[in-house]
C-alpha cells in the first residue's frame, strides 16, 4: 500500500531544514521495511525568511518503530568506513 501526501492520518517522525538529511532518514526507514514520505514545508522566502524545512512521515502503525530506528541511528551513526570499504593502497 503506497502512502500519499494527502493522507491526514500520517505521523511526522522527523523534521529538518536539509532535504539531504530527510532523504537519508527516508532511506534508513525504507531499508527497515517502513514506507516513508517526504514533504517540503518551503515558504516564500520574501514573505517568511528562514521558514520552511522538510518532514518525514509514516503511517501511525509504524510511527513508534520509525522513531526507534531514527533514535538508534542517532545514538550510533555508522562510521564512513562501515558504509563503504574502499580499495586499500
PyMOL Python script that loads the backbone (N, CA, C, O; Angstrom):
from pymol import cmd

cmd.read_pdbstr("""\
ATOM      1  N   UNK A   1       0.835  -1.168   0.000  1.00  0.00           N
ATOM      2  CA  UNK A   1       0.000   0.000   0.000  1.00  0.00           C
ATOM      3  C   UNK A   1       0.887   1.241   0.000  1.00  0.00           C
ATOM      4  O   UNK A   1       1.724   1.399   0.889  1.00  0.00           O
ATOM      5  N   UNK A   2       0.720   2.102  -0.959  1.00  0.00           N
ATOM      6  CA  UNK A   2       1.511   3.325  -1.044  1.00  0.00           C
ATOM      7  C   UNK A   2       0.859   4.420  -0.217  1.00  0.00           C
ATOM      8  O   UNK A   2      -0.354   4.619  -0.269  1.00  0.00           O
ATOM      9  N   UNK A   3       1.690   5.130   0.551  1.00  0.00           N
ATOM     10  CA  UNK A   3       1.141   6.248   1.307  1.00  0.00           C
ATOM     11  C   UNK A   3       1.190   7.499   0.443  1.00  0.00           C
ATOM     12  O   UNK A   3       2.054   7.631  -0.424  1.00  0.00           O
ATOM     13  N   UNK A   4       0.261   8.415   0.684  1.00  0.00           N
ATOM     14  CA  UNK A   4       0.152   9.610  -0.142  1.00  0.00           C
ATOM     15  C   UNK A   4       0.196  10.859   0.724  1.00  0.00           C
ATOM     16  O   UNK A   4      -0.181  10.830   1.896  1.00  0.00           O
ATOM     17  N   UNK A   5       0.663  11.962   0.134  1.00  0.00           N
ATOM     18  CA  UNK A   5       0.831  13.222   0.856  1.00  0.00           C
ATOM     19  C   UNK A   5      -0.482  13.760   1.409  1.00  0.00           C
ATOM     20  O   UNK A   5      -0.475  14.461   2.421  1.00  0.00           O
ATOM     21  N   UNK A   6      -1.590  13.455   0.781  1.00  0.00           N
ATOM     22  CA  UNK A   6      -2.865  13.997   1.249  1.00  0.00           C
ATOM     23  C   UNK A   6      -3.513  13.152   2.342  1.00  0.00           C
ATOM     24  O   UNK A   6      -4.647  13.423   2.735  1.00  0.00           O
ATOM     25  N   UNK A   7      -2.816  12.141   2.835  1.00  0.00           N
ATOM     26  CA  UNK A   7      -3.334  11.295   3.909  1.00  0.00           C
ATOM     27  C   UNK A   7      -3.158  12.024   5.243  1.00  0.00           C
ATOM     28  O   UNK A   7      -2.037  12.138   5.740  1.00  0.00           O
ATOM     29  N   UNK A   8      -4.232  12.508   5.815  1.00  0.00           N
ATOM     30  CA  UNK A   8      -4.165  13.306   7.043  1.00  0.00           C
ATOM     31  C   UNK A   8      -3.792  12.469   8.263  1.00  0.00           C
ATOM     32  O   UNK A   8      -3.473  13.027   9.313  1.00  0.00           O
ATOM     33  N   UNK A   9      -3.824  11.153   8.145  1.00  0.00           N
ATOM     34  CA  UNK A   9      -3.515  10.295   9.278  1.00  0.00           C
ATOM     35  C   UNK A   9      -2.016  10.043   9.437  1.00  0.00           C
ATOM     36  O   UNK A   9      -1.607   9.399  10.403  1.00  0.00           O
ATOM     37  N   UNK A  10      -1.195  10.532   8.521  1.00  0.00           N
ATOM     38  CA  UNK A  10       0.243  10.295   8.617  1.00  0.00           C
ATOM     39  C   UNK A  10       0.830  11.005   9.830  1.00  0.00           C
ATOM     40  O   UNK A  10       0.321  12.035  10.274  1.00  0.00           O
ATOM     41  N   UNK A  11       1.911  10.436  10.357  1.00  0.00           N
ATOM     42  CA  UNK A  11       2.566  10.956  11.549  1.00  0.00           C
ATOM     43  C   UNK A  11       3.960  11.443  11.174  1.00  0.00           C
ATOM     44  O   UNK A  11       4.701  10.742  10.485  1.00  0.00           O
ATOM     45  N   UNK A  12       4.316  12.637  11.622  1.00  0.00           N
ATOM     46  CA  UNK A  12       5.657  13.168  11.389  1.00  0.00           C
ATOM     47  C   UNK A  12       6.619  12.536  12.387  1.00  0.00           C
ATOM     48  O   UNK A  12       6.416  12.632  13.598  1.00  0.00           O
ATOM     49  N   UNK A  13       7.668  11.889  11.876  1.00  0.00           N
ATOM     50  CA  UNK A  13       8.647  11.239  12.743  1.00  0.00           C
ATOM     51  C   UNK A  13      10.012  11.922  12.697  1.00  0.00           C
ATOM     52  O   UNK A  13      10.899  11.602  13.488  1.00  0.00           O
ATOM     53  N   UNK A  14      10.178  12.867  11.764  1.00  0.00           N
ATOM     54  CA  UNK A  14      11.474  13.543  11.631  1.00  0.00           C
ATOM     55  C   UNK A  14      11.262  14.858  10.900  1.00  0.00           C
ATOM     56  O   UNK A  14      10.473  14.932   9.958  1.00  0.00           O
ATOM     57  N   UNK A  15      11.962  15.887  11.332  1.00  0.00           N
ATOM     58  CA  UNK A  15      11.929  17.145  10.597  1.00  0.00           C
ATOM     59  C   UNK A  15      13.328  17.755  10.582  1.00  0.00           C
ATOM     60  O   UNK A  15      14.114  17.570  11.512  1.00  0.00           O
ATOM     61  N   UNK A  16      13.617  18.473   9.525  1.00  0.00           N
ATOM     62  CA  UNK A  16      14.932  19.067   9.332  1.00  0.00           C
ATOM     63  C   UNK A  16      14.824  20.234   8.364  1.00  0.00           C
ATOM     64  O   UNK A  16      13.816  20.393   7.675  1.00  0.00           O
ATOM     65  N   UNK A  17      15.851  21.031   8.319  1.00  0.00           N
ATOM     66  CA  UNK A  17      15.905  22.111   7.339  1.00  0.00           C
ATOM     67  C   UNK A  17      16.609  21.644   6.057  1.00  0.00           C
ATOM     68  O   UNK A  17      16.569  22.333   5.038  1.00  0.00           O
ATOM     69  N   UNK A  18      17.249  20.475   6.115  1.00  0.00           N
ATOM     70  CA  UNK A  18      18.028  19.977   4.982  1.00  0.00           C
ATOM     71  C   UNK A  18      17.363  18.783   4.309  1.00  0.00           C
ATOM     72  O   UNK A  18      17.095  17.760   4.939  1.00  0.00           O
ATOM     73  N   UNK A  19      17.107  18.939   3.025  1.00  0.00           N
ATOM     74  CA  UNK A  19      16.461  17.864   2.270  1.00  0.00           C
ATOM     75  C   UNK A  19      17.332  16.616   2.226  1.00  0.00           C
ATOM     76  O   UNK A  19      16.811  15.502   2.273  1.00  0.00           O
ATOM     77  N   UNK A  20      18.647  16.780   2.138  1.00  0.00           N
ATOM     78  CA  UNK A  20      19.528  15.613   2.076  1.00  0.00           C
ATOM     79  C   UNK A  20      19.434  14.769   3.337  1.00  0.00           C
ATOM     80  O   UNK A  20      19.501  13.541   3.269  1.00  0.00           O
ATOM     81  N   UNK A  21      19.278  15.416   4.485  1.00  0.00           N
ATOM     82  CA  UNK A  21      19.127  14.685   5.738  1.00  0.00           C
ATOM     83  C   UNK A  21      17.804  13.921   5.760  1.00  0.00           C
ATOM     84  O   UNK A  21      17.746  12.782   6.222  1.00  0.00           O
ATOM     85  N   UNK A  22      16.746  14.551   5.261  1.00  0.00           N
ATOM     86  CA  UNK A  22      15.441  13.882   5.185  1.00  0.00           C
ATOM     87  C   UNK A  22      15.497  12.676   4.245  1.00  0.00           C
ATOM     88  O   UNK A  22      14.905  11.635   4.528  1.00  0.00           O
ATOM     89  N   UNK A  23      16.203  12.819   3.140  1.00  0.00           N
ATOM     90  CA  UNK A  23      16.346  11.708   2.198  1.00  0.00           C
ATOM     91  C   UNK A  23      17.098  10.537   2.833  1.00  0.00           C
ATOM     92  O   UNK A  23      16.770   9.374   2.598  1.00  0.00           O
ATOM     93  N   UNK A  24      18.104  10.858   3.636  1.00  0.00           N
ATOM     94  CA  UNK A  24      18.862   9.807   4.320  1.00  0.00           C
ATOM     95  C   UNK A  24      17.960   9.067   5.308  1.00  0.00           C
ATOM     96  O   UNK A  24      17.996   7.839   5.378  1.00  0.00           O
ATOM     97  N   UNK A  25      17.155   9.804   6.068  1.00  0.00           N
ATOM     98  CA  UNK A  25      16.244   9.180   7.038  1.00  0.00           C
ATOM     99  C   UNK A  25      15.200   8.343   6.310  1.00  0.00           C
ATOM    100  O   UNK A  25      14.876   7.241   6.752  1.00  0.00           O
ATOM    101  N   UNK A  26      14.672   8.848   5.209  1.00  0.00           N
ATOM    102  CA  UNK A  26      13.696   8.088   4.420  1.00  0.00           C
ATOM    103  C   UNK A  26      14.304   6.767   3.962  1.00  0.00           C
ATOM    104  O   UNK A  26      13.666   5.719   4.057  1.00  0.00           O
ATOM    105  N   UNK A  27      15.536   6.818   3.466  1.00  0.00           N
ATOM    106  CA  UNK A  27      16.227   5.606   3.030  1.00  0.00           C
ATOM    107  C   UNK A  27      16.468   4.641   4.176  1.00  0.00           C
ATOM    108  O   UNK A  27      16.331   3.428   4.011  1.00  0.00           O
ATOM    109  N   UNK A  28      16.825   5.172   5.332  1.00  0.00           N
ATOM    110  CA  UNK A  28      17.040   4.349   6.522  1.00  0.00           C
ATOM    111  C   UNK A  28      15.758   3.610   6.899  1.00  0.00           C
ATOM    112  O   UNK A  28      15.781   2.414   7.189  1.00  0.00           O
ATOM    113  N   UNK A  29      14.639   4.337   6.892  1.00  0.00           N
ATOM    114  CA  UNK A  29      13.360   3.718   7.234  1.00  0.00           C
ATOM    115  C   UNK A  29      12.936   2.696   6.188  1.00  0.00           C
ATOM    116  O   UNK A  29      12.484   1.603   6.528  1.00  0.00           O
ATOM    117  N   UNK A  30      13.084   3.054   4.921  1.00  0.00           N
ATOM    118  CA  UNK A  30      12.678   2.118   3.865  1.00  0.00           C
ATOM    119  C   UNK A  30      13.533   0.862   3.857  1.00  0.00           C
ATOM    120  O   UNK A  30      13.049  -0.212   3.500  1.00  0.00           O
ATOM    121  N   UNK A  31      14.813   0.981   4.250  1.00  0.00           N
ATOM    122  CA  UNK A  31      15.655  -0.217   4.323  1.00  0.00           C
ATOM    123  C   UNK A  31      15.201  -1.140   5.448  1.00  0.00           C
ATOM    124  O   UNK A  31      15.520  -2.329   5.449  1.00  0.00           O
ATOM    125  N   UNK A  32      14.451  -0.584   6.415  1.00  0.00           N
ATOM    126  CA  UNK A  32      13.893  -1.385   7.503  1.00  0.00           C
ATOM    127  C   UNK A  32      12.469  -1.840   7.193  1.00  0.00           C
ATOM    128  O   UNK A  32      11.809  -2.439   8.041  1.00  0.00           O
ATOM    129  N   UNK A  33      11.997  -1.558   5.982  1.00  0.00           N
ATOM    130  CA  UNK A  33      10.663  -2.004   5.581  1.00  0.00           C
ATOM    131  C   UNK A  33       9.541  -1.048   5.942  1.00  0.00           C
ATOM    132  O   UNK A  33       8.370  -1.429   5.915  1.00  0.00           O
ATOM    133  N   UNK A  34       9.883   0.199   6.284  1.00  0.00           N
ATOM    134  CA  UNK A  34       8.866   1.191   6.644  1.00  0.00           C
ATOM    135  C   UNK A  34       8.745   2.189   5.501  1.00  0.00           C
ATOM    136  O   UNK A  34       9.703   2.885   5.163  1.00  0.00           O
ATOM    137  N   UNK A  35       7.559   2.250   4.911  1.00  0.00           N
ATOM    138  CA  UNK A  35       7.333   3.204   3.831  1.00  0.00           C
ATOM    139  C   UNK A  35       7.251   4.604   4.423  1.00  0.00           C
ATOM    140  O   UNK A  35       6.527   4.837   5.391  1.00  0.00           O
ATOM    141  N   UNK A  36       8.001   5.537   3.832  1.00  0.00           N
ATOM    142  CA  UNK A  36       8.051   6.902   4.357  1.00  0.00           C
ATOM    143  C   UNK A  36       7.797   7.896   3.235  1.00  0.00           C
ATOM    144  O   UNK A  36       8.022   7.613   2.058  1.00  0.00           O
ATOM    145  N   UNK A  37       7.327   9.055   3.632  1.00  0.00           N
ATOM    146  CA  UNK A  37       7.010  10.118   2.685  1.00  0.00           C
ATOM    147  C   UNK A  37       7.722  11.385   3.124  1.00  0.00           C
ATOM    148  O   UNK A  37       7.734  11.717   4.309  1.00  0.00           O
ATOM    149  N   UNK A  38       8.318  12.095   2.166  1.00  0.00           N
ATOM    150  CA  UNK A  38       8.978  13.369   2.446  1.00  0.00           C
ATOM    151  C   UNK A  38       8.084  14.492   1.942  1.00  0.00           C
ATOM    152  O   UNK A  38       7.605  14.464   0.809  1.00  0.00           O
ATOM    153  N   UNK A  39       7.869  15.484   2.807  1.00  0.00           N
ATOM    154  CA  UNK A  39       7.051  16.638   2.440  1.00  0.00           C
ATOM    155  C   UNK A  39       7.858  17.897   2.689  1.00  0.00           C
ATOM    156  O   UNK A  39       8.403  18.091   3.775  1.00  0.00           O
ATOM    157  N   UNK A  40       7.931  18.751   1.680  1.00  0.00           N
ATOM    158  CA  UNK A  40       8.643  20.015   1.791  1.00  0.00           C
ATOM    159  C   UNK A  40       7.720  21.058   2.399  1.00  0.00           C
ATOM    160  O   UNK A  40       6.555  21.171   2.016  1.00  0.00           O
ATOM    161  N   UNK A  41       8.247  21.814   3.344  1.00  0.00           N
ATOM    162  CA  UNK A  41       7.473  22.856   4.001  1.00  0.00           C
ATOM    163  C   UNK A  41       7.965  24.242   3.591  1.00  0.00           C
ATOM    164  O   UNK A  41       7.840  25.200   4.354  1.00  0.00           O
ATOM    165  N   UNK A  42       8.516  24.344   2.402  1.00  0.00           N
ATOM    166  CA  UNK A  42       9.071  25.611   1.950  1.00  0.00           C
ATOM    167  C   UNK A  42       8.033  26.712   1.935  1.00  0.00           C
ATOM    168  O   UNK A  42       6.895  26.511   1.510  1.00  0.00           O
ATOM    169  N   UNK A  43       8.433  27.852   2.396  1.00  0.00           N
ATOM    170  CA  UNK A  43       7.599  29.052   2.383  1.00  0.00           C
ATOM    171  C   UNK A  43       8.276  30.095   1.514  1.00  0.00           C
ATOM    172  O   UNK A  43       9.498  30.071   1.373  1.00  0.00           O
ATOM    173  N   UNK A  44       7.527  30.998   0.936  1.00  0.00           N
ATOM    174  CA  UNK A  44       8.138  32.055   0.134  1.00  0.00           C
ATOM    175  C   UNK A  44       9.126  32.851   0.990  1.00  0.00           C
ATOM    176  O   UNK A  44       8.733  33.474   1.977  1.00  0.00           O
ATOM    177  N   UNK A  45      10.402  32.831   0.613  1.00  0.00           N
ATOM    178  CA  UNK A  45      11.433  33.451   1.426  1.00  0.00           C
ATOM    179  C   UNK A  45      11.317  34.972   1.498  1.00  0.00           C
ATOM    180  O   UNK A  45      11.836  35.583   2.431  1.00  0.00           O
ATOM    181  N   UNK A  46      10.644  35.592   0.527  1.00  0.00           N
ATOM    182  CA  UNK A  46      10.456  37.043   0.608  1.00  0.00           C
ATOM    183  C   UNK A  46       9.356  37.405   1.602  1.00  0.00           C
ATOM    184  O   UNK A  46       9.284  38.546   2.058  1.00  0.00           O
ATOM    185  N   UNK A  47       8.503  36.445   1.940  1.00  0.00           N
ATOM    186  CA  UNK A  47       7.422  36.673   2.903  1.00  0.00           C
ATOM    187  C   UNK A  47       7.810  36.150   4.288  1.00  0.00           C
ATOM    188  O   UNK A  47       7.617  36.835   5.292  1.00  0.00           O
ATOM    189  N   UNK A  48       8.365  34.917   4.335  1.00  0.00           N
ATOM    190  CA  UNK A  48       8.740  34.279   5.594  1.00  0.00           C
ATOM    191  C   UNK A  48      10.198  33.822   5.525  1.00  0.00           C
ATOM    192  O   UNK A  48      10.456  32.629   5.363  1.00  0.00           O
ATOM    193  N   UNK A  49      11.151  34.742   5.644  1.00  0.00           N
ATOM    194  CA  UNK A  49      12.554  34.336   5.554  1.00  0.00           C
ATOM    195  C   UNK A  49      12.935  33.338   6.647  1.00  0.00           C
ATOM    196  O   UNK A  49      12.613  33.523   7.821  1.00  0.00           O
ATOM    197  N   UNK A  50      13.624  32.285   6.236  1.00  0.00           N
ATOM    198  CA  UNK A  50      14.085  31.279   7.173  1.00  0.00           C
ATOM    199  C   UNK A  50      13.044  30.268   7.610  1.00  0.00           C
ATOM    200  O   UNK A  50      13.349  29.387   8.414  1.00  0.00           O
ATOM    201  N   UNK A  51      11.828  30.368   7.108  1.00  0.00           N
ATOM    202  CA  UNK A  51      10.765  29.440   7.477  1.00  0.00           C
ATOM    203  C   UNK A  51      10.686  28.344   6.417  1.00  0.00           C
ATOM    204  O   UNK A  51      10.744  28.621   5.219  1.00  0.00           O
ATOM    205  N   UNK A  52      10.561  27.152   6.851  1.00  0.00           N
ATOM    206  CA  UNK A  52      10.447  26.043   5.910  1.00  0.00           C
ATOM    207  C   UNK A  52      11.145  24.826   6.464  1.00  0.00           C
ATOM    208  O   UNK A  52      11.435  24.748   7.657  1.00  0.00           O
ATOM    209  N   UNK A  53      11.407  23.899   5.609  1.00  0.00           N
ATOM    210  CA  UNK A  53      12.073  22.673   6.001  1.00  0.00           C
ATOM    211  C   UNK A  53      11.448  21.481   5.315  1.00  0.00           C
ATOM    212  O   UNK A  53      10.695  21.610   4.350  1.00  0.00           O
ATOM    213  N   UNK A  54      11.780  20.322   5.838  1.00  0.00           N
ATOM    214  CA  UNK A  54      11.327  19.066   5.256  1.00  0.00           C
ATOM    215  C   UNK A  54      10.938  18.147   6.406  1.00  0.00           C
ATOM    216  O   UNK A  54      11.626  18.095   7.426  1.00  0.00           O
ATOM    217  N   UNK A  55       9.830  17.419   6.241  1.00  0.00           N
ATOM    218  CA  UNK A  55       9.419  16.447   7.247  1.00  0.00           C
ATOM    219  C   UNK A  55       9.338  15.058   6.615  1.00  0.00           C
ATOM    220  O   UNK A  55       9.120  14.910   5.412  1.00  0.00           O
ATOM    221  N   UNK A  56       9.519  14.060   7.456  1.00  0.00           N
ATOM    222  CA  UNK A  56       9.371  12.665   7.039  1.00  0.00           C
ATOM    223  C   UNK A  56       8.177  12.121   7.801  1.00  0.00           C
ATOM    224  O   UNK A  56       8.109  12.227   9.026  1.00  0.00           O
ATOM    225  N   UNK A  57       7.228  11.533   7.065  1.00  0.00           N
ATOM    226  CA  UNK A  57       6.018  11.000   7.680  1.00  0.00           C
ATOM    227  C   UNK A  57       5.853   9.522   7.360  1.00  0.00           C
ATOM    228  O   UNK A  57       6.297   9.033   6.321  1.00  0.00           O
ATOM    229  N   UNK A  58       5.199   8.827   8.287  1.00  0.00           N
ATOM    230  CA  UNK A  58       4.887   7.404   8.132  1.00  0.00           C
ATOM    231  C   UNK A  58       3.470   7.171   8.621  1.00  0.00           C
ATOM    232  O   UNK A  58       2.837   8.076   9.165  1.00  0.00           O
ATOM    233  N   UNK A  59       2.973   5.958   8.429  1.00  0.00           N
ATOM    234  CA  UNK A  59       1.640   5.623   8.931  1.00  0.00           C
ATOM    235  C   UNK A  59       1.682   5.535  10.460  1.00  0.00           C
ATOM    236  O   UNK A  59       2.731   5.239  11.031  1.00  0.00           O
ATOM    237  N   UNK A  60       0.564   5.787  11.117  1.00  0.00           N
ATOM    238  CA  UNK A  60       0.535   5.717  12.590  1.00  0.00           C
ATOM    239  C   UNK A  60       0.984   4.357  13.129  1.00  0.00           C
ATOM    240  O   UNK A  60       1.609   4.285  14.187  1.00  0.00           O
ATOM    241  N   UNK A  61       0.670   3.294  12.413  1.00  0.00           N
ATOM    242  CA  UNK A  61       1.028   1.947  12.857  1.00  0.00           C
ATOM    243  C   UNK A  61       2.535   1.729  12.892  1.00  0.00           C
ATOM    244  O   UNK A  61       3.023   0.892  13.652  1.00  0.00           O
ATOM    245  N   UNK A  62       3.271   2.471  12.081  1.00  0.00           N
ATOM    246  CA  UNK A  62       4.721   2.285  12.005  1.00  0.00           C
ATOM    247  C   UNK A  62       5.501   3.427  12.658  1.00  0.00           C
ATOM    248  O   UNK A  62       6.731   3.426  12.626  1.00  0.00           O
ATOM    249  N   UNK A  63       4.806   4.397  13.246  1.00  0.00           N
ATOM    250  CA  UNK A  63       5.471   5.579  13.802  1.00  0.00           C
ATOM    251  C   UNK A  63       6.433   5.233  14.940  1.00  0.00           C
ATOM    252  O   UNK A  63       7.562   5.724  14.957  1.00  0.00           O
ATOM    253  N   UNK A  64       6.011   4.407  15.877  1.00  0.00           N
ATOM    254  CA  UNK A  64       6.868   4.069  17.016  1.00  0.00           C
ATOM    255  C   UNK A  64       8.127   3.346  16.551  1.00  0.00           C
ATOM    256  O   UNK A  64       9.226   3.637  17.025  1.00  0.00           O
ATOM    257  N   UNK A  65       7.967   2.410  15.629  1.00  0.00           N
ATOM    258  CA  UNK A  65       9.129   1.683  15.107  1.00  0.00           C
ATOM    259  C   UNK A  65      10.062   2.633  14.352  1.00  0.00           C
ATOM    260  O   UNK A  65      11.282   2.544  14.491  1.00  0.00           O
ATOM    261  N   UNK A  66       9.495   3.535  13.559  1.00  0.00           N
ATOM    262  CA  UNK A  66      10.300   4.506  12.813  1.00  0.00           C
ATOM    263  C   UNK A  66      11.084   5.406  13.754  1.00  0.00           C
ATOM    264  O   UNK A  66      12.269   5.656  13.533  1.00  0.00           O
ATOM    265  N   UNK A  67      10.429   5.896  14.806  1.00  0.00           N
ATOM    266  CA  UNK A  67      11.106   6.760  15.772  1.00  0.00           C
ATOM    267  C   UNK A  67      12.227   6.012  16.490  1.00  0.00           C
ATOM    268  O   UNK A  67      13.275   6.590  16.778  1.00  0.00           O
ATOM    269  N   UNK A  68      12.012   4.738  16.778  1.00  0.00           N
ATOM    270  CA  UNK A  68      13.045   3.933  17.429  1.00  0.00           C
ATOM    271  C   UNK A  68      14.246   3.741  16.504  1.00  0.00           C
ATOM    272  O   UNK A  68      15.390   3.802  16.955  1.00  0.00           O
ATOM    273  N   UNK A  69      13.998   3.511  15.232  1.00  0.00           N
ATOM    274  CA  UNK A  69      15.087   3.336  14.258  1.00  0.00           C
ATOM    275  C   UNK A  69      15.888   4.627  14.127  1.00  0.00           C
ATOM    276  O   UNK A  69      17.117   4.595  14.083  1.00  0.00           O
ATOM    277  N   UNK A  70      15.200   5.756  14.065  1.00  0.00           N
ATOM    278  CA  UNK A  70      15.881   7.050  13.957  1.00  0.00           C
ATOM    279  C   UNK A  70      16.705   7.318  15.219  1.00  0.00           C
ATOM    280  O   UNK A  70      17.850   7.759  15.130  1.00  0.00           O
ATOM    281  N   UNK A  71      16.131   7.055  16.377  1.00  0.00           N
ATOM    282  CA  UNK A  71      16.845   7.267  17.642  1.00  0.00           C
ATOM    283  C   UNK A  71      18.073   6.380  17.736  1.00  0.00           C
ATOM    284  O   UNK A  71      19.128   6.827  18.186  1.00  0.00           O
ATOM    285  N   UNK A  72      17.949   5.136  17.320  1.00  0.00           N
ATOM    286  CA  UNK A  72      19.086   4.213  17.340  1.00  0.00           C
ATOM    287  C   UNK A  72      20.189   4.692  16.407  1.00  0.00           C
ATOM    288  O   UNK A  72      21.368   4.634  16.756  1.00  0.00           O
ATOM    289  N   UNK A  73      19.816   5.158  15.234  1.00  0.00           N
ATOM    290  CA  UNK A  73      20.814   5.647  14.295  1.00  0.00           C
ATOM    291  C   UNK A  73      21.524   6.886  14.844  1.00  0.00           C
ATOM    292  O   UNK A  73      22.740   7.021  14.706  1.00  0.00           O
ATOM    293  N   UNK A  74      20.769   7.779  15.459  1.00  0.00           N
ATOM    294  CA  UNK A  74      21.377   8.986  16.039  1.00  0.00           C
ATOM    295  C   UNK A  74      22.325   8.631  17.178  1.00  0.00           C
ATOM    296  O   UNK A  74      23.352   9.286  17.354  1.00  0.00           O
ATOM    297  N   UNK A  75      21.995   7.608  17.948  1.00  0.00           N
ATOM    298  CA  UNK A  75      22.837   7.192  19.059  1.00  0.00           C
ATOM    299  C   UNK A  75      24.107   6.490  18.590  1.00  0.00           C
ATOM    300  O   UNK A  75      25.150   6.571  19.239  1.00  0.00           O
ATOM    301  N   UNK A  76      24.005   5.805  17.462  1.00  0.00           N
ATOM    302  CA  UNK A  76      25.138   5.031  16.938  1.00  0.00           C
ATOM    303  C   UNK A  76      25.251   5.198  15.426  1.00  0.00           C
ATOM    304  O   UNK A  76      25.031   4.239  14.687  1.00  0.00           O
ATOM    305  N   UNK A  77      25.591   6.397  14.953  1.00  0.00           N
ATOM    306  CA  UNK A  77      25.699   6.587  13.496  1.00  0.00           C
ATOM    307  C   UNK A  77      26.805   5.725  12.917  1.00  0.00           C
ATOM    308  O   UNK A  77      27.821   5.471  13.564  1.00  0.00           O
ATOM    309  N   UNK A  78      26.595   5.286  11.706  1.00  0.00           N
ATOM    310  CA  UNK A  78      27.584   4.448  11.028  1.00  0.00           C
ATOM    311  C   UNK A  78      28.815   5.277  10.716  1.00  0.00           C
ATOM    312  O   UNK A  78      28.717   6.426  10.286  1.00  0.00           O
ATOM    313  N   UNK A  79      29.959   4.686  10.936  1.00  0.00           N
ATOM    314  CA  UNK A  79      31.221   5.319  10.550  1.00  0.00           C
ATOM    315  C   UNK A  79      31.346   5.240   9.035  1.00  0.00           C
ATOM    316  O   UNK A  79      30.815   4.318   8.415  1.00  0.00           O
ATOM    317  N   UNK A  80      32.039   6.193   8.438  1.00  0.00           N
ATOM    318  CA  UNK A  80      32.245   6.150   6.992  1.00  0.00           C
ATOM    319  C   UNK A  80      32.867   4.840   6.555  1.00  0.00           C
ATOM    320  O   UNK A  80      32.519   4.319   5.495  1.00  0.00           O
ATOM    321  N   UNK A  81      33.785   4.291   7.352  1.00  0.00           N
ATOM    322  CA  UNK A  81      34.442   3.042   6.987  1.00  0.00           C
ATOM    323  C   UNK A  81      33.482   1.855   7.043  1.00  0.00           C
ATOM    324  O   UNK A  81      33.717   0.841   6.385  1.00  0.00           O
ATOM    325  N   UNK A  82      32.396   1.970   7.825  1.00  0.00           N
ATOM    326  CA  UNK A  82      31.416   0.898   7.897  1.00  0.00           C
ATOM    327  C   UNK A  82      30.474   0.914   6.708  1.00  0.00           C
ATOM    328  O   UNK A  82      29.905  -0.116   6.347  1.00  0.00           O
ATOM    329  N   UNK A  83      30.306   2.096   6.091  1.00  0.00           N
ATOM    330  CA  UNK A  83      29.393   2.233   4.974  1.00  0.00           C
ATOM    331  C   UNK A  83      30.013   1.687   3.690  1.00  0.00           C
ATOM    332  O   UNK A  83      29.391   0.899   2.977  1.00  0.00           O
ATOM    333  N   UNK A  84      31.215   2.103   3.410  1.00  0.00           N
ATOM    334  CA  UNK A  84      31.905   1.617   2.209  1.00  0.00           C
ATOM    335  C   UNK A  84      33.354   1.358   2.527  1.00  0.00           C
ATOM    336  O   UNK A  84      34.024   2.180   3.151  1.00  0.00           O
ATOM    337  N   UNK A  85      33.812   0.263   2.113  1.00  0.00           N
ATOM    338  CA  UNK A  85      35.213  -0.073   2.242  1.00  0.00           C
ATOM    339  C   UNK A  85      35.874   0.134   0.894  1.00  0.00           C
ATOM    340  O   UNK A  85      35.602  -0.590  -0.064  1.00  0.00           O
ATOM    341  N   UNK A  86      36.724   1.105   0.830  1.00  0.00           N
ATOM    342  CA  UNK A  86      37.419   1.381  -0.430  1.00  0.00           C
ATOM    343  C   UNK A  86      38.593   0.447  -0.607  1.00  0.00           C
ATOM    344  O   UNK A  86      39.009  -0.216   0.343  1.00  0.00           O
ATOM    345  N   UNK A  87      39.141   0.384  -1.827  1.00  0.00           N
ATOM    346  CA  UNK A  87      40.307  -0.463  -2.056  1.00  0.00           C
ATOM    347  C   UNK A  87      41.503   0.061  -1.269  1.00  0.00           C
ATOM    348  O   UNK A  87      41.747   1.266  -1.219  1.00  0.00           O
ATOM    349  N   UNK A  88      42.238  -0.847  -0.663  1.00  0.00           N
ATOM    350  CA  UNK A  88      43.431  -0.420   0.066  1.00  0.00           C
ATOM    351  C   UNK A  88      44.588  -0.247  -0.902  1.00  0.00           C
ATOM    352  O   UNK A  88      44.719  -0.967  -1.892  1.00  0.00           O
ATOM    353  N   UNK A  89      45.407   0.718  -0.587  1.00  0.00           N
ATOM    354  CA  UNK A  89      46.528   1.050  -1.489  1.00  0.00           C
ATOM    355  C   UNK A  89      47.710   0.187  -1.246  1.00  0.00           C
ATOM    356  O   UNK A  89      48.732   0.336  -1.917  1.00  0.00           O
TER     357      UNK A  89
END
""", "prot")
cmd.dss("prot")
cmd.show_as("cartoon", "prot")
cmd.util.cbc("prot")
cmd.orient("prot")
